[in-house]
Amino acid sequence: MHSNLDTRMLAIAQRAAREGIGALSLGEALTAALVLDRNDWLQERGYRIGDALDRIGPDWAARIPAVSRQFEMELARARLRFSFEIVPREAEGEGYLLRLLDHNQEVGCGHFPARGESVRFADNQCAYDEAHAAGMAWLDGKQAAALPALQP
């Protein structure tokens, strides 16, 4: 009985994590807010925790802790899947190489030179900062894209 209910609740939380609660029904929005520990969403809908638990009913309320743990585990898996590393470059002037990784396998890269013919950045720190920002943007995109595919 719990697995179908947990699956439904997890799907609601995943959708809310991606898109927010704007398009969700009141019950779904309250469920997502409770699973994701988003008191701001409860307040947005005019509810406190106790009132939200009453509104979603005892069966759903009883599953909130387990679904919340499942969501966090699946999110952690997605976060561990993708990573990046920034490696100092010695060829073609100083700067950095950004390596994009999926399960520790390189799936892309970027060059961030600080000096040379294709100077893009004022110094090594600027090149590193840009490589880091590009890596974080890629990581955020990959993790967000992986979120809908999470399975309970």
N, CA and C of each residue as an Amber inpcrd file, in Angstrom:
protein
   456
   0.8170000  -1.1870000   0.0000000   0.0000000   0.0000000   0.0000000
   0.8650000   1.2560000   0.0000000   1.8840000   1.2500000   0.7730000
   2.7110000   2.4480000   0.9070000   3.4830000   2.7680000  -0.3590000
   3.9020000   1.7540000  -1.1260000   4.7670000   2.0530000  -2.2600000
   4.0610000   2.9100000  -3.3050000   2.7690000   2.6580000  -3.5940000
   2.0470000   3.4960000  -4.5480000   1.8720000   4.9140000  -4.0210000
   1.5230000   5.0190000  -2.7600000   1.3610000   6.3280000  -2.1490000
   2.7030000   7.0610000  -2.1030000   3.7550000   6.3600000  -1.7080000
   5.0860000   6.9730000  -1.6650000   5.5180000   7.4310000  -3.0510000
   5.2460000   6.6120000  -4.0650000   5.6160000   6.9710000  -5.4370000
   4.8980000   8.2390000  -5.8660000   3.6190000   8.3280000  -5.5720000
   2.8430000   9.5280000  -5.9320000   3.3680000  10.7550000  -5.2010000
   3.6040000  10.6120000  -3.9100000   4.0980000  11.7420000  -3.1230000
   5.4880000  12.1700000  -3.5800000   6.3410000  11.2020000  -3.9130000
   7.6870000  11.5140000  -4.3870000   7.6220000  12.2570000  -5.7130000
   6.7280000  11.8370000  -6.6030000   6.5660000  12.5280000  -7.8880000
   6.1100000  13.9740000  -7.6740000   5.2270000  14.1950000  -6.7280000
   4.7690000  15.5530000  -6.4170000   5.9380000  16.3970000  -5.9070000
   6.7310000  15.8220000  -5.0110000   7.8820000  16.5610000  -4.4660000
   8.8990000  16.8650000  -5.5580000   9.1410000  15.9080000  -6.4490000
  10.0830000  16.1350000  -7.5450000   9.6100000  17.2500000  -8.4580000
   8.3270000  17.2340000  -8.7840000   7.7790000  18.2810000  -9.6510000
   7.9120000  19.6450000  -8.9760000   7.5730000  19.7030000  -7.6910000
   7.6760000  20.9690000  -6.9710000   9.1190000  21.4490000  -6.8790000
  10.0550000  20.5210000  -6.6960000  11.4670000  20.8960000  -6.6210000
  11.9380000  21.4980000  -7.9430000  11.3890000  21.0060000  -9.0560000
  11.7640000  21.5220000 -10.3750000  11.0420000  22.8160000 -10.7210000
   9.7280000  22.8550000 -10.4410000   8.8790000  23.9040000 -10.9960000
   8.2560000  24.8380000  -9.9680000   8.3920000  24.5110000  -8.6820000
   7.6910000  25.2820000  -7.6610000   6.2940000  24.7200000  -7.4690000
   5.4850000  25.3890000  -6.6550000   4.1590000  24.8570000  -6.3170000
   3.0190000  25.5830000  -7.0190000   3.3470000  26.5360000  -7.8770000
   2.3200000  27.3570000  -8.5140000   1.2350000  26.5900000  -9.2410000
   1.5910000  25.5190000  -9.9500000   0.6180000  24.7770000 -10.7560000
   0.0190000  23.5780000 -10.0180000   0.4130000  23.3570000  -8.7790000
  -0.0690000  22.2000000  -8.0290000  -1.3940000  22.5150000  -7.3320000
  -2.1910000  21.4590000  -7.1190000  -3.3980000  21.6210000  -6.3170000
  -2.9800000  21.9660000  -4.8910000  -3.9360000  22.3890000  -4.0860000
  -3.6150000  22.7570000  -2.7120000  -3.0270000  21.5760000  -1.9520000
  -3.6500000  20.4120000  -2.0460000  -3.1470000  19.2240000  -1.3530000
  -1.7530000  18.8360000  -1.8110000  -1.5150000  18.9120000  -3.1240000
  -0.1870000  18.5950000  -3.6580000   0.8460000  19.6090000  -3.1860000
   0.4810000  20.8810000  -3.2010000   1.4090000  21.9340000  -2.7670000
   1.7780000  21.7560000  -1.2970000   0.7830000  21.4310000  -0.4780000
   1.0680000  21.2250000   0.9430000   1.9250000  19.9880000   1.1540000
   1.6570000  18.9350000   0.4070000   2.4710000  17.7160000   0.4850000
   3.9130000  18.0220000   0.1170000   4.1020000  18.7140000  -0.9970000
   5.4580000  19.0630000  -1.4400000   6.1670000  19.9120000  -0.4010000
   5.4640000  20.8850000   0.1460000   6.0660000  21.7640000   1.1560000
   6.5120000  20.9660000   2.3780000   5.6980000  20.0080000   2.7900000
   6.0510000  19.1890000   3.9610000   7.1990000  18.2430000   3.6530000
   7.1690000  17.5930000   2.4910000   8.2410000  16.6570000   2.1180000
   9.5630000  17.3970000   1.9700000   9.5160000  18.5690000   1.3470000
  10.7440000  19.3210000   1.0600000  11.1220000  20.2960000   2.1790000
  10.3520000  20.2870000   3.2690000  10.6250000  21.1550000   4.4170000
  10.6790000  22.6260000   3.9980000   9.6540000  23.0480000   3.2570000
   9.5740000  24.4180000   2.7590000   8.4500000  25.1660000   3.4630000
   8.7580000  25.6780000   4.6510000   7.7780000  26.4330000   5.4230000
   7.3040000  27.6650000   4.6620000   8.1750000  28.2370000   3.8260000
   7.7760000  29.4020000   3.0430000   6.6290000  29.0550000   2.0900000
   6.6190000  27.8350000   1.5390000   5.5230000  27.4120000   0.6710000
   4.2320000  27.2280000   1.4630000   4.3530000  26.7150000   2.6880000
   3.1680000  26.5820000   3.5280000   2.5670000  27.9650000   3.7980000
   3.4260000  28.9010000   4.1640000   2.9640000  30.2610000   4.4440000
   2.3480000  30.9000000   3.2070000   2.9400000  30.6130000   2.0500000
   2.4360000  31.1470000   0.7880000   0.9850000  30.7140000   0.5470000
   0.6670000  29.5110000   0.9790000  -0.6950000  28.9810000   0.8260000
  -1.5600000  29.2250000   2.0660000  -1.0090000  29.9300000   3.0650000
  -1.7720000  30.2920000   4.2510000  -1.9350000  29.1670000   5.2680000
  -0.9550000  28.2750000   5.3170000  -1.0360000  27.1290000   6.2200000
   0.1520000  27.0870000   7.1690000  -0.1100000  26.5120000   8.3470000
   0.9520000  26.1410000   9.2740000   1.1230000  24.6330000   9.1810000
   2.1760000  24.0960000   9.7610000   2.4760000  22.6690000   9.6390000
   1.3000000  21.8000000  10.0950000   0.7970000  22.0530000  11.2630000
  -0.3120000  21.2530000  11.7850000  -1.5320000  21.2950000  10.8890000
  -1.8630000  22.4800000  10.4060000  -3.0170000  22.6320000   9.5110000
  -2.7830000  21.8910000   8.1930000  -1.5680000  21.9610000   7.6950000
  -1.2380000  21.2640000   6.4470000  -1.3500000  19.7530000   6.6220000
  -0.8650000  19.2480000   7.7490000  -0.9740000  17.8110000   8.0160000
  -2.4420000  17.3920000   8.0880000  -3.2780000  18.1940000   8.7310000
  -4.7180000  17.8960000   8.7790000  -5.3180000  17.9050000   7.3770000
  -4.9260000  18.8680000   6.5760000  -5.5010000  19.0280000   5.2240000
  -5.1590000  17.8480000   4.3170000  -3.9300000  17.3270000   4.3940000
  -3.5560000  16.2270000   3.4920000  -4.0620000  14.8760000   3.9930000
  -4.4460000  14.7920000   5.2390000  -5.0260000  13.5690000   5.7770000
  -3.9980000  12.6790000   6.4500000  -4.4790000  11.7760000   7.3170000
  -3.5690000  10.9610000   8.1240000  -2.7150000   9.9760000   7.3190000
  -3.2660000   9.4120000   6.2340000  -2.4760000   8.4570000   5.4450000
  -1.2650000   9.1430000   4.8060000  -1.4910000  10.2960000   4.1880000
  -0.4040000  11.0350000   3.5550000   0.5420000  11.6050000   4.6100000
  -0.0180000  12.1420000   5.6720000   0.8100000  12.7400000   6.7280000
   1.7590000  11.7060000   7.3250000   1.2840000  10.4860000   7.4850000
   2.1240000   9.4360000   8.0630000   3.3040000   9.0800000   7.1680000
   3.1940000   9.3110000   5.8820000   4.2490000   8.9460000   4.9350000
   5.2580000  10.0730000   4.6900000   4.9910000  11.2680000   5.1830000
   5.8840000  12.4140000   4.9430000   7.3350000  12.1100000   5.3300000
   7.6300000  11.5960000   6.5220000   9.0420000  11.3560000   6.8680000
   9.7450000  10.3790000   5.9190000   9.0800000   9.2900000   5.5660000
   9.7060000   8.2930000   4.6820000   9.9220000   8.8590000   3.2840000
   8.9480000   9.5830000   2.7590000   9.0770000  10.1670000   1.4210000
  10.1560000  11.2440000   1.4140000  10.2390000  12.0190000   2.4720000
  11.2690000  13.0490000   2.5790000  12.6670000  12.4140000   2.5630000
  12.8350000  11.3250000   3.3110000  14.1360000  10.6180000   3.3080000
  14.4410000  10.0550000   1.9270000  13.4400000   9.4870000   1.2630000
  13.6350000   8.9380000  -0.0820000  14.0410000  10.0310000  -1.0570000
  13.3720000  11.1840000  -0.9840000  13.7070000  12.3030000  -1.8580000
  15.1600000  12.7230000  -1.6470000  15.5780000  12.8530000  -0.4070000
  16.9490000  13.2660000  -0.1030000  17.9690000  12.2370000  -0.5950000
  17.6510000  10.9540000  -0.4530000  18.5670000   9.9060000  -0.9480000
  18.7040000   9.9750000  -2.4630000  17.5950000  10.1160000  -3.1680000
  17.6380000  10.1760000  -4.6300000  18.3340000  11.4490000  -5.1050000
  18.1100000  12.5350000  -4.4140000  18.7820000  13.7830000  -4.7670000
  20.2870000  13.6630000  -4.5430000  20.6860000  13.0230000  -3.4590000
  22.1180000  12.8160000  -3.1930000  22.7480000  11.9600000  -4.2840000
  22.0240000  10.9300000  -4.7510000  22.5470000  10.1080000  -5.8580000
  22.7700000  10.9360000  -7.1100000  21.8200000  11.7950000  -7.4200000
  21.9660000  12.6560000  -8.5990000  23.1370000  13.6020000  -8.4280000
  23.3120000  14.1150000  -7.2180000  24.4270000  15.0310000  -6.9640000
  25.7720000  14.3210000  -7.0660000  25.8200000  13.0720000  -6.6670000
  27.0740000  12.3210000  -6.7470000  27.3940000  11.9000000  -8.1690000
  26.3990000  11.7590000  -9.0000000  26.6220000  11.3030000 -10.3740000
  27.4530000  12.3090000 -11.1660000  27.1350000  13.5690000 -11.0450000
  27.7880000  14.6040000 -11.8430000  28.7800000  15.3840000 -10.9880000
  29.9010000  15.7300000 -11.6000000  30.9010000  16.5380000 -10.9100000
  31.7610000  17.2330000 -11.9650000  32.6810000  18.0290000 -11.4940000
  33.6510000  18.6540000 -12.4030000  34.9350000  18.8640000 -11.6450000
  36.0010000  19.0330000 -12.4020000  37.2780000  19.3720000 -11.7860000
  37.9410000  20.4460000 -12.6230000  38.7370000  21.2460000 -11.9610000
  39.4620000  22.3330000 -12.6110000  40.9440000  22.0240000 -12.4670000
  41.6050000  21.9030000 -13.6130000  43.0070000  21.4930000 -13.6470000
  43.8470000  22.6410000 -14.1980000  44.9440000  23.0080000 -13.5190000
  45.8220000  24.0510000 -14.0730000  46.4100000  23.6140000 -15.4180000
  46.5020000  24.5490000 -16.3440000  47.0760000  24.2800000 -17.6690000
  48.4780000  24.8590000 -17.7140000  49.3690000  24.1160000 -18.3260000
  50.7280000  24.6200000 -18.4910000  51.0220000  24.9600000 -19.9330000
  50.3390000  24.3380000 -20.8490000  50.5480000  24.6270000 -22.2720000
  49.7430000  25.8630000 -22.6620000  50.2010000  26.5660000 -23.6640000
  49.5110000  27.7350000 -24.2040000  49.2420000  28.8080000 -23.1540000
  50.1800000  29.0500000 -22.2980000  50.0090000  30.0660000 -21.2630000
  49.3000000  29.4960000 -20.0580000  49.2070000  30.2850000 -19.0340000
  48.5470000  29.8350000 -17.8170000  47.0370000  29.8570000 -17.9980000
  46.3750000  29.2440000 -17.0890000  44.9190000  29.1780000 -17.1310000
  44.4740000  27.8260000 -16.6130000  43.2440000  27.4500000 -16.9520000
  42.6720000  26.2310000 -16.4000000  41.8870000  25.4540000 -17.4390000
  41.8230000  24.1500000 -17.2000000  41.0020000  23.2430000 -17.9820000
  39.8620000  22.7890000 -17.0730000  38.6540000  22.9410000 -17.5330000
  37.4780000  22.4740000 -16.8020000  37.0710000  21.1300000 -17.3930000
  37.0670000  20.0900000 -16.5600000  36.6460000  18.7510000 -16.9850000
  35.2690000  18.4650000 -16.3980000  34.3090000  18.1560000 -17.2530000
  32.9450000  17.8460000 -16.8380000  32.8110000  16.3340000 -16.7460000
  32.3060000  15.8420000 -15.6130000  32.3200000  14.4010000 -15.3400000
  30.9160000  13.8590000 -15.0560000  30.6610000  12.6840000 -15.6250000
  29.4410000  11.9260000 -15.3610000  29.8980000  10.5490000 -14.9100000
  29.6350000  10.1890000 -13.6680000  30.1610000   8.9390000 -13.0780000
  31.6810000   8.8750000 -13.2350000  32.3460000   9.9820000 -12.9980000
  33.8110000  10.1170000 -13.0700000  34.3890000   9.9190000 -14.4640000
  33.5510000   9.9100000 -15.4850000  34.0160000   9.8350000 -16.8710000
  33.8630000  11.2140000 -17.5140000  34.9020000  11.6770000 -18.1790000
  34.8350000  12.9940000 -18.7940000  33.8350000  12.9890000 -19.9450000
  32.9140000  13.9530000 -19.9060000  31.9000000  14.0790000 -20.9510000
  31.9860000  15.4260000 -21.6620000  32.9410000  16.2350000 -21.2550000
  33.1350000  17.5290000 -21.8860000  34.2290000  18.2880000 -21.1630000
  34.6650000  19.3770000 -21.7770000  35.6960000  20.1750000 -21.1350000
  35.6210000  21.5990000 -21.6590000  36.3160000  22.4730000 -20.9880000
  36.4030000  23.8580000 -21.4040000  37.7760000  24.4010000 -21.0570000
  38.2760000  25.2920000 -21.8880000  39.5970000  25.9040000 -21.6700000
  39.3990000  27.3460000 -21.2310000  40.1140000  27.7180000 -20.1970000
  40.0200000  29.0610000 -19.6320000  41.4190000  29.6470000 -19.5110000
  41.9860000  30.1280000 -20.6390000  43.3490000  30.6610000 -20.6280000
  43.4070000  32.0460000 -19.9960000  44.5300000  32.3210000 -19.3220000
  44.7370000  33.6410000 -18.7300000  45.6880000  34.4810000 -19.5720000
  46.5150000  33.7970000 -20.3670000  47.4550000  34.5020000 -21.2440000
  47.5650000  33.7340000 -22.5490000  48.0580000  34.3860000 -23.5400000
  48.2610000  33.7360000 -24.8250000  47.4960000  34.4540000 -25.9240000
  47.4740000  33.8120000 -27.0910000  46.8330000  34.4390000 -28.2420000
  45.3310000  34.6280000 -28.0440000  44.7040000  33.7030000 -27.3870000
  43.2500000  33.8110000 -27.1940000  42.9450000  34.2130000 -25.7460000
  43.5110000  35.3480000 -25.3310000  43.3290000  35.8070000 -23.9510000
  41.8560000  36.1280000 -23.7270000  41.2920000  35.4620000 -22.6980000
  39.8990000  35.7160000 -22.3640000  39.7640000  36.3520000 -20.9920000
  40.7750000  36.1630000 -20.1410000  40.6510000  36.6210000 -18.7610000
  41.8810000  37.4160000 -18.3640000  41.6910000  38.3190000 -17.4180000
  42.7520000  39.2320000 -17.0150000  43.9140000  38.5290000 -16.3230000
  43.6230000  37.4830000 -15.5430000  44.6780000  36.7910000 -14.8250000
  44.2060000  35.3800000 -14.4600000  45.0610000  34.6370000 -13.7940000
  44.7330000  33.2600000 -13.4300000  43.5080000  33.1760000 -12.5200000
  43.3940000  34.1070000 -11.5860000  42.2430000  34.0540000 -10.6780000
  40.9360000  34.2400000 -11.4400000  40.9130000  35.1660000 -12.3750000
  39.7140000  35.3860000 -13.1900000  39.4020000  34.1450000 -14.0250000
  40.4490000  33.5280000 -14.5850000  40.2520000  32.3090000 -15.3770000
  39.6860000  31.2010000 -14.5000000  40.2310000  31.0480000 -13.2980000
  39.7230000  30.0210000 -12.3720000  38.2720000  30.3030000 -11.9840000
  37.9840000  31.5580000 -11.6480000  36.6240000  31.9270000 -11.2470000
  35.6230000  31.6300000 -12.3580000  36.0090000  31.9190000 -13.5870000
  35.1140000  31.6480000 -14.7250000  34.9510000  30.1490000 -14.9520000
  36.0280000  29.3970000 -14.8140000  35.9400000  27.9370000 -14.9500000
  35.0220000  27.3690000 -13.8660000  35.1720000  27.8600000 -12.6500000
  34.3320000  27.3950000 -11.5500000  32.8680000  27.7460000 -11.7910000
  32.5930000  28.9560000 -12.2320000  31.2160000  29.3710000 -12.5080000
  30.6080000  28.5220000 -13.6240000  31.4000000  28.2390000 -14.6620000
  30.9100000  27.3980000 -15.7640000  30.6450000  25.9700000 -15.2780000
  31.5210000  25.4530000 -14.4370000  31.3270000  24.1150000 -13.8840000
  30.0830000  24.0430000 -13.0210000  29.8570000  25.0400000 -12.1920000
  28.6800000  25.0610000 -11.3240000  27.3920000  25.1720000 -12.1390000
  27.4140000  25.9790000 -13.1800000  26.2310000  26.1140000 -14.0380000
  25.9160000  24.7860000 -14.7290000  26.9520000  24.1070000 -15.2280000
  26.7610000  22.8020000 -15.8580000  26.2210000  21.8010000 -14.8470000
  26.8170000  21.7940000 -13.6650000  26.3990000  20.8750000 -12.6080000
  24.9440000  21.1130000 -12.2120000  24.5530000  22.3630000 -12.0260000
  23.1690000  22.6860000 -11.6840000  22.2130000  22.1910000 -12.7600000
  22.5780000  22.3990000 -14.0170000  21.7340000  21.9510000 -15.1290000
  21.6080000  20.4390000 -15.1870000  22.7020000  19.7500000 -15.0030000
  22.6800000  18.2850000 -15.0400000  21.8840000  17.7090000 -13.8840000
  22.0530000  18.2580000 -12.7060000  21.3150000  17.7610000 -11.5520000
  19.8290000  18.0400000 -11.7050000  19.4800000  19.2090000 -12.2270000
  18.0720000  19.5240000 -12.4390000  17.4650000  18.6010000 -13.4930000
  18.2350000  18.3010000 -14.5350000  17.7480000  17.4040000 -15.5750000
  17.5920000  15.9740000 -15.0460000  18.4360000  15.5670000 -14.1120000
  18.3600000  14.2230000 -13.5540000  17.2140000  14.0710000 -12.5800000
  16.7620000  15.1530000 -11.9750000  15.7310000  15.0870000 -10.9620000
  14.4520000  14.4060000 -11.4350000  13.9250000  14.6880000 -12.6450000
  12.6800000  14.0200000 -13.0400000  12.8410000  12.5050000 -13.1900000
  14.0410000  12.0400000 -13.4250000  14.2520000  10.6160000 -13.6620000
  14.4630000   9.8160000 -12.3800000  14.4530000  10.4790000 -11.2480000
  14.6910000   9.7680000  -9.9950000  13.5650000   8.7850000  -9.7300000
  13.9100000   7.5820000  -9.3680000  12.9200000   6.5480000  -9.0960000
  12.9650000   6.1540000  -7.6320000  11.8060000   5.8780000  -7.0260000
  11.7910000   5.4570000  -5.6260000  12.3360000   4.0470000  -5.4680000
